């Protein structure tokens, strides 16, 4: 099975009625004041406070395996954060995986920003289209070099690269890696090996 390369264009859905959009600073203030707590399963996306989807066992398990595999592959000086916030200009999403510059103590006072992130990953079971069309443009706009979607339903990893910001932000390149392939890990423009896709789906 060979990798599939193609050009990808994302779109951003917009609400049909006026809404109030919050800044990252306002969002942080709501957390500090206890308006939003750990019990509120939400994230900030382009100024919108959005409910996070509950996790199926396959989602949680695949996220854990991916985090473990990445920790064993990334070079010294980088760390793997699982389901923790990152701070963008208008958003504070919580990707399933973020590979960021270490050490962990670097983020005791602030979350990672795009300049500190090598790659992000979302594990998609029921959220595939959302991760492609909402999260994808968000990460492309921020200039995140590599974005993985671990497609649980189709047992493959979609690797997006070459982010393009602007009026219609998107990743210009997509490559799909199936069960017989390894998804490459690229950090600071260097190939750091790969992860066998089959290892992410032991239930296959």
C-alpha positions as CSV (number, residue, x, y, z in Angstrom):
1,X,0.0,0.0,0.0
2,X,1.5,3.4,-0.9
3,X,1.0,6.8,0.6
4,X,-1.6,9.0,-1.1
5,X,-0.6,12.6,-1.7
6,X,-3.1,15.3,-2.6
7,X,-3.9,19.0,-2.4
8,X,-6.4,19.8,0.4
9,X,-8.7,22.7,0.8
10,X,-10.5,23.3,4.1
11,X,-13.5,25.5,4.8
12,X,-14.6,27.2,8.0
13,X,-18.3,27.0,9.1
14,X,-19.7,30.3,10.5
15,X,-22.9,30.7,12.6
16,X,-25.8,32.3,10.8
17,X,-26.7,34.6,13.7
18,X,-24.6,37.3,15.6
19,X,-22.6,35.9,18.5
20,X,-20.1,37.3,21.0
21,X,-16.5,36.2,20.5
22,X,-14.1,36.1,23.4
23,X,-10.4,36.9,23.3
24,X,-7.8,34.5,24.7
25,X,-7.3,37.0,27.6
26,X,-11.0,37.0,28.4
27,X,-11.1,33.2,28.3
28,X,-8.2,33.0,30.7
29,X,-9.9,35.5,33.0
30,X,-13.1,33.3,33.1
31,X,-10.9,30.4,34.1
32,X,-9.1,32.4,36.8
33,X,-12.5,33.7,38.2
34,X,-14.0,30.2,38.3
35,X,-16.6,31.0,35.6
36,X,-15.1,28.0,33.7
37,X,-13.8,25.1,35.7
38,X,-12.3,21.7,35.0
39,X,-15.8,20.3,34.9
40,X,-16.6,22.4,31.9
41,X,-15.4,20.3,28.9
42,X,-14.8,23.2,26.5
43,X,-12.1,24.9,24.4
44,X,-11.8,28.3,22.7
45,X,-11.8,28.1,18.9
46,X,-11.6,31.4,17.0
47,X,-13.2,33.3,19.9
48,X,-16.0,30.7,20.4
49,X,-16.3,28.6,23.5
50,X,-17.0,25.2,22.1
51,X,-18.1,22.0,23.9
52,X,-15.6,19.1,23.6
53,X,-16.8,15.7,22.5
54,X,-16.8,12.9,25.1
55,X,-14.2,10.2,24.5
56,X,-14.9,6.6,23.4
57,X,-12.5,4.0,24.8
58,X,-10.9,3.7,21.3
59,X,-10.2,7.4,21.3
60,X,-8.6,7.4,24.7
61,X,-6.6,4.2,24.1
62,X,-5.3,5.4,20.7
63,X,-4.3,8.7,22.2
64,X,-2.3,7.0,25.0
65,X,-0.5,4.7,22.6
66,X,0.3,7.5,20.2
67,X,1.8,9.6,23.1
68,X,3.9,6.6,24.2
69,X,5.2,5.9,20.7
70,X,6.1,9.6,20.1
71,X,7.9,9.9,23.4
72,X,10.1,7.0,22.3
73,X,10.9,8.6,19.0
74,X,11.3,12.4,19.4
75,X,14.7,13.9,20.0
76,X,16.0,15.2,23.3
77,X,14.7,18.6,24.2
78,X,11.1,17.9,23.0
79,X,8.2,16.7,25.1
80,X,4.8,15.2,24.4
81,X,1.7,16.8,25.9
82,X,-1.6,15.0,25.9
83,X,-5.0,16.8,25.7
84,X,-3.5,20.0,27.1
85,X,-4.1,23.5,25.8
86,X,-2.0,25.4,23.3
87,X,-2.4,29.2,22.9
88,X,-3.0,30.6,19.4
89,X,-4.0,34.2,18.5
90,X,-7.7,33.8,18.8
91,X,-8.0,30.2,20.2
92,X,-7.0,27.9,22.9
93,X,-7.7,24.4,21.6
94,X,-6.7,21.2,23.4
95,X,-5.3,18.8,20.8
96,X,-5.0,15.2,21.7
97,X,-1.2,15.4,21.2
98,X,1.2,18.2,21.0
99,X,5.0,17.8,20.5
100,X,6.5,20.9,22.0
101,X,9.9,22.2,23.1
102,X,10.8,21.1,26.5
103,X,11.2,21.0,29.4
104,X,7.8,20.6,31.0
105,X,8.6,23.4,33.4
106,X,8.7,25.8,30.5
107,X,4.8,25.7,30.5
108,X,4.1,26.3,34.2
109,X,3.2,29.9,33.5
110,X,1.8,29.7,30.0
111,X,0.7,27.2,27.4
112,X,2.8,26.4,24.3
113,X,2.5,28.8,21.4
114,X,2.9,27.9,17.7
115,X,6.6,28.8,17.7
116,X,7.2,26.1,20.3
117,X,5.2,23.3,18.6
118,X,6.6,20.8,16.1
119,X,3.4,18.9,15.4
120,X,-0.1,18.3,16.6
121,X,-2.4,15.3,16.4
122,X,-6.1,14.7,16.8
123,X,-7.5,11.2,17.2
124,X,-10.7,11.0,15.2
125,X,-13.5,8.5,15.7
126,X,-16.7,10.5,15.6
127,X,-15.0,13.9,14.9
128,X,-13.3,13.2,11.6
129,X,-15.0,15.9,9.5
130,X,-14.7,18.4,12.4
131,X,-10.9,17.7,12.8
132,X,-10.5,18.1,9.0
133,X,-12.6,21.3,8.4
134,X,-12.4,23.2,11.7
135,X,-9.2,22.1,13.5
136,X,-7.2,21.8,10.3
137,X,-7.6,25.5,9.2
138,X,-7.1,26.6,12.7
139,X,-3.7,24.9,12.9
140,X,-2.7,25.9,9.4
141,X,-3.5,29.5,10.2
142,X,-1.2,29.3,13.2
143,X,1.6,27.9,11.1
144,X,1.9,24.5,12.8
145,X,4.3,22.6,10.5
146,X,2.7,19.1,10.8
147,X,-0.8,18.1,11.8
148,X,-1.8,14.4,12.1
149,X,-5.4,13.0,12.1
150,X,-5.4,9.5,13.4
151,X,-8.4,8.2,11.5
152,X,-9.8,5.5,13.8
153,X,-12.6,4.5,11.5
154,X,-10.4,3.8,8.5
155,X,-7.3,2.6,10.3
156,X,-4.9,5.2,8.9
157,X,-3.0,8.4,9.7
158,X,-3.6,11.5,7.7
159,X,-0.5,13.7,7.7
160,X,-1.0,17.4,6.8
161,X,2.0,19.7,6.0
162,X,2.8,22.9,4.3
163,X,0.5,25.2,6.2
164,X,-0.9,28.3,4.3
165,X,-2.4,31.2,6.3
166,X,-4.6,33.9,4.9
167,X,-8.2,34.2,3.8
168,X,-8.7,30.5,3.4
169,X,-6.1,28.8,5.7
170,X,-5.3,25.2,4.8
171,X,-2.6,22.6,4.6
172,X,-1.5,22.3,1.0
173,X,-0.3,18.7,1.3
174,X,-1.9,15.6,2.7
175,X,-0.4,12.1,2.8
176,X,-2.3,9.1,4.1
177,X,-0.5,6.2,5.7
178,X,-2.3,2.8,6.1
179,X,-1.7,-0.2,8.3
180,X,1.3,-1.5,6.3
181,X,3.1,1.9,6.5
182,X,4.9,4.0,9.0
183,X,3.9,7.7,9.5
184,X,7.0,9.8,9.5
185,X,7.9,12.1,12.4
186,X,9.5,15.4,11.2
187,X,10.8,17.9,13.7
188,X,12.7,21.0,12.7
189,X,12.7,19.9,9.1
190,X,14.5,16.6,10.0
191,X,13.1,13.1,9.7
192,X,13.1,11.5,13.1
193,X,11.9,8.1,12.1
194,X,8.3,7.0,12.1
195,X,5.5,5.2,13.9
196,X,4.1,2.0,12.5
197,X,0.4,2.8,11.9
198,X,-0.6,-0.7,12.8
199,X,0.7,-0.1,16.3
200,X,-1.9,2.6,16.8
201,X,-4.7,0.1,16.2
202,X,-4.0,-3.1,18.2
203,X,-7.8,-3.9,18.1
204,X,-7.7,-4.1,14.2
